[in-house]
Amino acid sequence: MIRKQTALVTPWIFPALLLVGGLGLGLVRVEADVVTTVGGESLQGTVTFREGDALEMVNASGEKERISLADLASLDLAFDGPPWLIGGSGVLTANGSFLSRPVIKMDGKVVTFAEQEDSLLLTRQHTAALFFQPLRSRDAEALRFNREGIFLRGGDFMGGAVVGLEEGRVTMDSLLLGRKSFSVQTEAIAVILRAPVAVEQEGWSLFLTDGSRLRSREIALTESGVLLNESPYRNHQIMKVELRGIRREGGQPILDMFRERWMSLEPESPLAAAALGENVPMAELVEALAAIGEERAKQEAARNAAKADWIRSQQIVSRLKAMAARGAANVGRMQGQVQDKVRRVEQDQKMALQAAEDIATKIETVEKAKMRVEEMKQGLASLPREDADRRRGWEQKVRDAERQKQNAERAVHQARAIQRRHETRIKSGQRLVDMAEARVIKAREQKEQEDLAHRKAEERLGSAKESYDRTSADLREIVEESRRMEFLVQQRRTREEK
């Protein structure tokens, strides 16, 4: 029987330290309304809201006192019931408000609540996160607002662009997995869109009976209650009956509030003992303590494994980052080589064009030299054979013209040889350019693969860090539970010895 009870208790304790309904923030039950002024004065009695941003306090003797909004530091309204708890599910806005009400739809523009009011228009731009289920303290340890994505029930975070929420399923586009959707009832715990902005700046916090914590830089007091007129509120009326308290303060970060939820239990009451009952025999307490010790050892091993995985992931990211950097440098170097080869080809093309122009000029010179030879021959033929002296002069002119023609033809041959040499260099240079460009393409493909591997490794590193944070949070909870149980066992032993 003891083993059976212990086996039923311990699995419930450690993986799911849930506090259904919300989280305590220190607004305890009070018998009368309490007003604290900015000067530190505390007044008790019955508060009535008045027009003109003022409260009216009637004390036990019937005396009335008017407190202006400028003098108000805090207001705690009397209520009959348990301490105020922040809602376990709802919407966190960009200004730090937490609206404890169910969301039925979210598209690219607005967030729609089950009970939508005209005075509350929450745009997606002013939304930080959606919480579908109460967070466990280990979830609060692992949750981060630095990336958009979905926090899953198993503790994993899937980064990506959140498309929207409709019919109980939230949809996102993942870089690696494509479009995925998750049930908000069984799979998704929260949707993260962005981090809240300047939550700690001084303003007003309104604590509502439904577990909402509203934040606003300015508020107005009316006879009915409080009027909010800053985004996402538009003349939004909070009735007095809805209020538990008002604070002029810097807002407490939402994750700190979630981390504190399990502390709303009695500080020295172990969860295992609460599950077993107040009159549990000593033997069962000892066995529960042993089971907690075994679970602690398992969680220490899980934490150490997660830490080793995190360190290994850091090393992999560093190595892949260096490889990606070398790949980028390699692509840049190869692109520079291609540009050099292209410049050489362009230079050879210019030289080949100049050679072609030079050939055309030299061919004209050859044609002129041929015409000159013909002219000299005709002049020689026109002279009588008897005029030997003049014929010798013209024969010399013919020989000179022939020599000039031969020189011109030789120059044409040389120019054509130069042109062929440049054309050959153009062809070989173009082949080198093509080969270099092919190498650049391969290097780019390799770089893309290395960049993708680096991104995946960074995502894996983020998951490893979240796993380490989660297992560390689990271990802290178990260590605290072990301490409480040891204290309880020691108390029981001391009492039994007496």
C-alpha positions as CSV (number, residue, x, y, z in Angstrom):
1,M,0.0,0.0,0.0
2,I,2.8,2.4,0.8
3,R,4.6,1.8,-2.5
4,K,1.4,2.3,-4.4
5,Q,0.6,5.6,-2.7
6,T,4.2,6.8,-3.2
7,A,4.2,5.8,-6.9
8,L,1.0,7.7,-7.4
9,V,2.3,10.8,-5.6
10,T,5.8,11.3,-7.1
11,P,4.9,11.3,-10.8
12,W,2.3,14.0,-10.1
13,I,4.7,16.2,-8.1
14,F,7.6,16.8,-10.4
15,P,6.6,17.1,-14.0
16,A,3.5,19.2,-13.5
17,L,3.6,21.6,-10.5
18,L,0.5,23.3,-11.7
19,L,-1.4,25.9,-9.8
20,V,-4.8,25.9,-11.5
21,G,-6.5,29.3,-11.4
22,G,-3.5,31.6,-11.2
23,L,-0.8,33.1,-9.1
24,G,-0.6,35.0,-5.8
25,L,0.7,38.6,-5.8
26,G,0.3,39.7,-2.3
27,L,-3.3,41.2,-2.4
28,V,-4.6,39.4,0.7
29,R,-8.0,39.5,2.2
30,V,-8.9,42.8,4.0
31,E,-11.9,43.6,6.2
32,A,-12.1,47.2,5.1
33,D,-11.0,49.3,2.2
34,V,-7.4,50.6,2.6
35,V,-6.0,53.7,1.0
36,T,-2.3,54.6,1.0
37,T,-1.3,58.1,0.0
38,V,2.0,59.1,-1.7
39,G,3.0,60.5,1.7
40,G,2.8,57.1,3.3
41,E,-0.4,57.7,5.3
42,S,-2.8,54.7,5.5
43,L,-6.5,55.2,5.8
44,Q,-9.2,52.5,6.4
45,G,-12.9,52.6,5.9
46,T,-15.3,52.5,3.0
47,V,-14.3,54.0,-0.3
48,T,-16.6,55.6,-2.8
49,F,-15.4,56.7,-6.2
50,R,-16.2,60.3,-7.1
51,E,-16.1,62.3,-10.3
52,G,-13.1,64.6,-10.8
53,D,-10.4,61.9,-10.2
54,A,-11.0,61.5,-6.5
55,L,-12.0,59.0,-3.8
56,E,-14.1,59.5,-0.7
57,M,-13.1,57.6,2.4
58,V,-15.6,57.2,5.3
59,N,-13.9,55.8,8.4
60,A,-15.5,53.8,11.2
61,S,-16.6,57.0,13.1
62,G,-18.4,58.3,10.0
63,E,-15.8,61.0,9.2
64,K,-15.3,61.6,5.4
65,E,-12.0,62.4,3.7
66,R,-11.4,63.1,0.0
67,I,-8.3,61.7,-1.6
68,S,-7.3,63.0,-5.0
69,L,-5.8,60.8,-7.7
70,A,-2.6,62.8,-7.5
71,D,-2.3,61.8,-3.8
72,L,-3.2,58.2,-4.2
73,A,-0.4,55.5,-4.0
74,S,-2.6,52.4,-3.6
75,L,-6.1,51.2,-3.0
76,D,-7.0,47.8,-1.6
77,L,-10.7,47.0,-1.7
78,A,-12.3,44.8,0.9
79,F,-13.3,41.4,-0.4
80,D,-14.4,38.1,1.1
81,G,-12.5,35.2,-0.4
82,P,-9.0,33.8,-1.1
83,P,-6.0,36.1,-1.9
84,W,-5.9,37.6,-5.4
85,L,-4.4,35.3,-8.0
86,I,-3.3,36.2,-11.5
87,G,-5.1,34.2,-14.1
88,G,-3.4,31.1,-15.4
89,S,-4.3,31.8,-19.1
90,G,-4.9,35.0,-21.0
91,V,-3.2,37.7,-23.1
92,L,0.0,39.7,-22.3
93,T,-0.1,43.1,-24.1
94,A,2.9,45.1,-25.2
95,N,2.5,47.5,-22.3
96,G,2.6,44.7,-19.7
97,S,-1.2,44.3,-19.1
98,F,-2.4,40.7,-18.6
99,L,-6.0,40.1,-19.7
100,S,-7.3,37.0,-18.1
101,R,-9.9,36.1,-20.7
102,P,-10.0,33.5,-23.4
103,V,-8.9,34.3,-27.0
104,I,-10.9,32.7,-29.8
105,K,-9.1,34.2,-32.8
106,M,-6.0,36.1,-33.9
107,D,-5.2,37.1,-37.5
108,G,-2.6,39.5,-39.0
109,K,-4.3,42.5,-37.5
110,V,-6.4,42.0,-34.3
111,V,-6.9,39.6,-31.4
112,T,-10.5,38.7,-30.7
113,F,-11.8,37.6,-27.3
114,A,-14.7,35.3,-26.5
115,E,-16.5,38.3,-25.0
116,Q,-15.4,41.2,-27.2
117,E,-16.1,44.8,-26.1
118,D,-16.1,47.9,-28.3
119,S,-14.0,49.7,-25.7
120,L,-11.2,47.1,-26.0
121,L,-9.5,46.8,-29.4
122,L,-6.3,44.7,-29.1
123,T,-4.2,44.8,-32.3
124,R,-1.6,42.2,-33.0
125,Q,1.0,44.9,-33.0
126,H,0.2,45.6,-29.3
127,T,0.1,41.9,-28.3
128,A,3.2,40.3,-26.7
129,A,2.0,36.8,-25.9
130,L,-1.0,34.5,-25.6
131,F,-1.1,32.0,-22.7
132,F,-3.5,29.1,-23.3
133,Q,-2.7,27.0,-20.2
134,P,-1.2,27.8,-16.7
135,L,2.6,27.9,-16.8
136,R,4.6,25.6,-14.6
137,S,7.6,27.2,-12.8
138,R,10.0,25.3,-15.0
139,D,8.2,26.7,-18.1
140,A,8.7,30.2,-16.6
141,E,12.4,29.4,-16.4
142,A,12.7,28.3,-20.0
143,L,10.3,30.9,-21.6
144,R,11.9,33.8,-23.5
145,F,10.4,36.7,-25.3
146,N,13.4,37.3,-27.7
147,R,12.0,35.1,-30.5
148,E,8.6,34.7,-32.1
149,G,7.2,31.2,-31.9
150,I,5.2,28.7,-30.0
151,F,6.0,27.2,-26.6
152,L,4.8,23.6,-26.5
153,R,3.5,21.5,-23.6
154,G,6.6,19.2,-23.6
155,G,8.8,22.3,-22.9
156,D,10.1,22.7,-26.5
157,F,10.0,26.1,-28.2
158,M,9.4,26.2,-32.0
159,G,10.6,29.4,-33.5
160,G,8.9,30.8,-36.6
161,A,6.3,33.3,-37.9
162,V,3.0,32.9,-36.1
163,V,0.2,33.0,-38.7
164,G,-2.8,33.1,-36.5
165,L,-5.3,31.4,-34.2
166,E,-8.6,30.0,-35.2
167,E,-11.0,27.2,-34.1
168,G,-8.7,26.2,-31.2
169,R,-5.6,25.8,-33.3
170,V,-2.6,28.1,-33.6
171,T,-0.7,28.0,-36.9
172,M,2.9,29.0,-37.7
173,D,5.4,28.9,-40.5
174,S,8.7,27.3,-39.5
175,L,11.9,27.7,-41.6
176,L,12.7,24.0,-41.2
177,L,9.3,22.3,-40.9
178,G,7.1,24.6,-43.0
179,R,3.5,25.3,-41.9
180,K,2.4,23.6,-38.7
181,S,-0.6,23.9,-36.5
182,F,-1.1,23.0,-32.8
183,S,-4.1,22.6,-30.5
184,V,-4.3,25.1,-27.8
185,Q,-6.0,22.5,-25.6
186,T,-3.4,19.8,-25.7
187,E,-0.2,21.0,-27.4
188,A,0.5,24.7,-27.3
189,I,1.0,26.4,-23.9
190,A,1.8,29.9,-25.2
191,V,2.4,32.0,-28.3
192,I,5.2,34.5,-28.2
193,L,5.0,37.5,-30.5
194,R,7.3,40.1,-29.0
195,A,8.7,41.3,-25.7
196,P,6.7,43.7,-23.5
197,V,8.0,47.3,-23.7
198,A,9.2,49.1,-20.5
199,V,6.9,47.2,-18.2
200,E,8.9,48.4,-15.1
201,Q,8.2,52.1,-15.9
202,E,6.0,53.7,-13.2
203,G,2.3,53.8,-14.0
204,W,-0.8,52.3,-12.7
205,S,-1.6,48.6,-12.1
206,L,-5.2,47.5,-11.7
207,F,-5.9,44.1,-10.2
208,L,-9.3,42.7,-11.3
209,T,-11.4,39.9,-9.7
210,D,-11.0,37.8,-12.9
211,G,-7.2,37.6,-12.4
212,S,-6.3,40.4,-14.9
213,R,-3.5,42.8,-14.2
214,L,-4.1,46.0,-16.3
215,R,-1.3,48.5,-16.9
216,S,-1.7,52.1,-17.9
217,R,0.3,55.3,-17.6
218,E,-2.8,57.4,-16.8
219,I,-6.2,56.5,-15.3
220,A,-9.3,58.5,-14.6
221,L,-11.6,58.0,-11.6
222,T,-15.4,58.2,-12.1
223,E,-18.4,57.5,-9.9
224,S,-18.6,54.0,-11.4
225,G,-14.9,53.1,-11.0
226,V,-11.8,53.6,-13.2
227,L,-11.7,54.7,-16.8
228,L,-8.9,53.7,-19.1
229,N,-8.2,55.5,-22.4
230,E,-4.8,54.4,-23.5
231,S,-4.2,51.7,-26.2
232,P,-5.6,49.0,-26.3
233,Y,-8.4,50.7,-24.3
234,R,-10.8,53.3,-25.6
235,N,-13.0,54.8,-22.8
236,H,-12.8,51.3,-21.2
237,Q,-14.8,51.4,-17.9
238,I,-13.7,49.2,-15.0
239,M,-16.5,48.9,-12.5
240,K,-15.7,49.1,-8.8
241,V,-17.2,45.6,-8.3
242,E,-14.6,44.3,-10.8
243,L,-11.6,45.8,-8.8
244,R,-9.5,44.2,-6.1
245,G,-6.8,46.9,-6.0
246,I,-5.0,49.8,-7.6
247,R,-1.3,50.4,-7.4
248,R,0.9,53.3,-8.5
249,E,4.0,51.3,-9.4
250,G,6.4,49.9,-11.9
251,G,4.8,46.7,-13.1
252,Q,6.1,43.4,-12.0
253,P,7.3,41.3,-15.1
254,I,4.9,38.6,-16.0
255,L,7.4,35.8,-15.8
256,D,8.4,36.8,-12.3
257,M,4.7,36.4,-11.4
258,F,4.5,33.0,-13.1
259,R,7.7,31.8,-11.3
260,E,6.1,32.7,-8.0
261,R,2.9,30.7,-8.5
262,W,4.0,27.6,-6.6
263,M,5.1,29.8,-3.7
264,S,1.5,30.5,-3.1
265,L,1.5,27.1,-1.4
266,E,2.5,27.0,2.3
267,P,6.3,27.6,2.2
268,E,7.1,24.6,4.4
269,S,4.4,22.2,3.2
270,P,5.9,19.6,0.8
271,L,3.7,18.7,-2.2
272,A,4.2,15.0,-1.6
273,A,2.9,15.3,2.0
274,A,-0.1,17.3,0.8
275,A,-0.8,14.6,-1.7
276,L,-0.5,11.8,0.9
277,G,-2.6,13.6,3.5
278,E,-2.0,15.2,6.9
279,N,-2.2,11.9,8.9
280,V,0.2,9.9,6.7
281,P,2.2,7.4,8.6
282,M,5.9,8.1,9.2
283,A,6.9,5.1,7.1
284,E,5.2,6.5,4.1
285,L,6.8,9.9,4.6
286,V,10.2,8.2,4.7
287,E,9.5,6.3,1.6
288,A,8.2,9.4,-0.1
289,L,11.5,11.2,0.9
290,A,13.5,8.3,-0.6
291,A,11.4,8.5,-3.8
292,I,12.2,12.3,-3.9
293,G,15.9,11.5,-3.5
294,E,15.7,9.1,-6.4
295,E,13.9,11.6,-8.5
296,R,16.5,14.3,-7.5
297,A,19.3,12.0,-8.7
298,K,17.5,11.5,-12.0
299,Q,17.0,15.2,-12.4
300,E,20.6,15.9,-11.6
301,A,21.7,13.4,-14.3
302,A,19.2,15.0,-16.7
303,R,20.5,18.5,-15.8
304,N,24.1,17.4,-16.3
305,A,23.3,15.7,-19.6
306,A,21.4,18.9,-20.7
307,K,24.4,21.0,-19.7
308,A,26.8,18.8,-21.6
309,D,24.6,18.9,-24.6
310,W,24.4,22.7,-24.3
311,I,28.2,23.0,-24.1
312,R,28.6,20.6,-27.0
313,S,26.1,22.7,-29.0
314,Q,28.1,25.8,-28.2
315,Q,31.2,24.2,-29.6
316,I,29.4,23.0,-32.7
317,V,28.0,26.5,-33.3
318,S,31.5,28.0,-32.9
319,R,33.0,25.5,-35.4
320,L,30.2,26.0,-37.9
321,K,30.4,29.7,-37.5
322,A,34.1,29.7,-38.3
323,M,33.4,27.4,-41.3
324,A,30.7,29.8,-42.5
325,A,33.1,32.7,-42.2
326,R,35.8,30.9,-44.1
327,G,33.2,30.0,-46.8
328,A,32.2,33.6,-47.1
329,A,35.8,34.7,-47.4
330,N,36.4,32.0,-50.0
331,V,33.5,33.1,-52.1
332,G,34.8,36.7,-51.9
333,R,38.3,35.7,-52.9
334,M,37.0,33.6,-55.9
335,Q,34.8,36.4,-57.0
336,G,37.8,38.7,-57.0
337,Q,39.7,36.1,-59.1
338,V,36.8,36.0,-61.6
339,Q,36.8,39.8,-61.9
340,D,40.6,39.8,-62.5
341,K,40.2,37.2,-65.3
342,V,37.2,39.1,-66.8
343,R,39.4,42.3,-66.9
344,R,42.1,40.4,-68.7
345,V,39.7,39.0,-71.3
346,E,38.3,42.5,-71.8
347,Q,41.8,43.9,-72.2
348,D,42.6,41.2,-74.8
349,Q,39.3,42.0,-76.6
350,K,40.3,45.6,-76.8
351,M,43.8,44.6,-78.2
352,A,42.1,42.3,-80.7
353,L,39.9,45.2,-81.8
354,Q,42.8,47.5,-82.2
355,A,44.7,44.8,-84.2
356,A,41.7,44.5,-86.5
357,E,41.7,48.3,-87.0
358,D,45.4,48.2,-87.6
359,I,45.0,45.4,-90.2
360,A,42.5,47.5,-92.1
361,T,44.8,50.5,-92.1
362,K,47.8,48.3,-93.3
363,I,45.7,46.7,-96.0
364,E,44.9,50.2,-97.3
365,T,48.6,50.9,-97.3
366,V,49.2,47.6,-99.3
367,E,46.6,48.7,-101.8
368,K,48.2,52.1,-102.2
369,A,51.6,50.4,-102.6
370,K,50.2,48.1,-105.3
371,M,48.8,51.1,-107.2
372,R,52.2,52.9,-106.8
373,V,53.9,49.8,-108.3
374,E,51.5,49.8,-111.3
375,E,52.0,53.5,-111.8
376,M,55.8,53.1,-111.8
377,K,55.5,50.1,-114.2
378,Q,53.3,52.1,-116.6
379,G,55.7,55.0,-116.4
380,L,58.6,52.7,-117.2
381,A,56.7,51.1,-120.1
382,S,56.0,54.5,-121.6
383,L,59.7,55.3,-122.0
384,P,61.5,54.4,-125.3
385,R,64.0,51.7,-125.0
386,E,66.7,54.0,-126.4
387,D,66.4,56.3,-123.4
388,A,68.5,54.1,-121.2
389,D,69.3,56.7,-118.5
390,R,65.7,57.6,-117.8
391,R,64.6,53.9,-117.9
392,R,67.3,53.1,-115.3
393,G,65.8,55.8,-113.0
394,W,62.2,54.4,-113.5
395,E,63.4,50.9,-112.9
396,Q,64.8,52.0,-109.6
397,K,61.4,53.6,-108.8
398,V,59.6,50.3,-109.6
399,R,61.9,48.4,-107.3
400,D,61.4,50.9,-104.5
401,A,57.6,50.6,-105.0
402,E,57.8,46.8,-104.9
403,R,59.8,47.0,-101.7
404,Q,57.3,49.3,-100.1
405,K,54.5,46.9,-101.2
406,Q,56.3,44.0,-99.7
407,N,56.9,45.9,-96.4
408,A,53.2,46.8,-96.3
409,E,52.2,43.2,-96.9
410,R,54.6,42.0,-94.2
411,A,53.1,44.5,-91.8
412,V,49.6,43.1,-92.6
413,H,50.9,39.6,-91.8
414,Q,52.4,40.7,-88.5
415,A,49.1,42.5,-87.5
416,R,47.1,39.4,-88.3
417,A,49.5,37.3,-86.2
418,I,49.0,39.8,-83.3
419,Q,45.2,39.6,-83.8
420,R,45.3,35.8,-83.8
421,R,47.4,35.8,-80.6
422,H,44.9,38.1,-78.9
423,E,41.9,35.9,-80.1
424,T,43.7,32.8,-78.7
425,R,44.2,34.6,-75.4
426,I,40.5,35.6,-75.4
427,K,39.4,32.1,-75.8
428,S,41.7,30.7,-73.2
429,G,40.8,33.6,-70.8
430,Q,37.1,33.0,-71.3
431,R,37.6,29.3,-70.5
432,L,39.3,30.4,-67.3
433,V,36.5,32.8,-66.5
434,D,33.9,30.0,-67.0
435,M,35.8,27.7,-64.8
436,A,36.3,30.3,-62.1
437,E,32.6,31.2,-62.3
438,A,31.7,27.5,-61.9
439,R,34.0,27.3,-58.9
440,V,32.2,30.4,-57.4
441,I,28.8,28.7,-57.9
442,K,30.0,25.6,-56.1
443,A,31.6,27.8,-53.4
444,R,28.3,29.6,-53.0
445,E,26.4,26.4,-52.7
446,Q,28.8,25.2,-50.2
447,K,28.5,28.5,-48.3
448,E,24.7,28.2,-48.3
449,Q,24.9,24.6,-46.9
450,E,27.3,25.9,-44.2
451,D,25.1,28.8,-43.4
452,L,22.1,26.5,-43.1
453,A,24.1,24.1,-40.9
454,H,25.1,27.1,-38.8
455,R,21.5,28.3,-38.4
456,K,20.3,24.8,-37.5
457,A,23.1,24.6,-35.0
458,E,22.1,27.9,-33.5
459,E,18.5,26.7,-33.2
460,R,19.7,23.5,-31.7
461,L,21.8,25.6,-29.3
462,G,18.7,27.5,-28.3
463,S,16.8,24.3,-27.7
464,A,19.7,22.9,-25.7
465,K,19.8,26.1,-23.6
466,E,16.1,25.9,-23.0
467,S,16.4,22.2,-22.1
468,Y,19.2,23.1,-19.6
469,D,17.1,25.9,-18.1
470,R,14.1,23.6,-17.8
471,T,16.0,20.8,-16.2
472,S,17.8,23.3,-13.9
473,A,14.3,24.6,-12.9
474,D,13.1,21.1,-12.3
475,L,16.1,20.3,-10.2
476,R,15.6,23.4,-8.1
477,E,12.0,22.5,-7.5
478,I,13.0,19.0,-6.4
479,V,15.8,20.2,-4.2
480,E,13.3,22.6,-2.5
481,E,10.8,19.8,-2.2
482,S,13.4,17.5,-0.7
483,R,14.4,20.2,1.8
484,R,10.8,20.6,2.8
485,M,10.2,16.9,3.1
486,E,13.4,16.4,5.2
487,F,12.2,19.2,7.5
488,L,8.8,17.6,7.9
489,V,10.3,14.1,8.6
490,Q,12.7,15.6,11.1
491,Q,9.7,17.4,12.8
492,R,7.7,14.2,12.9
493,R,10.6,12.3,14.4
494,T,11.2,14.9,17.0
495,R,7.5,14.9,17.9
496,E,7.4,11.1,18.1
497,E,10.5,10.9,20.3
498,K,8.8,13.2,22.7
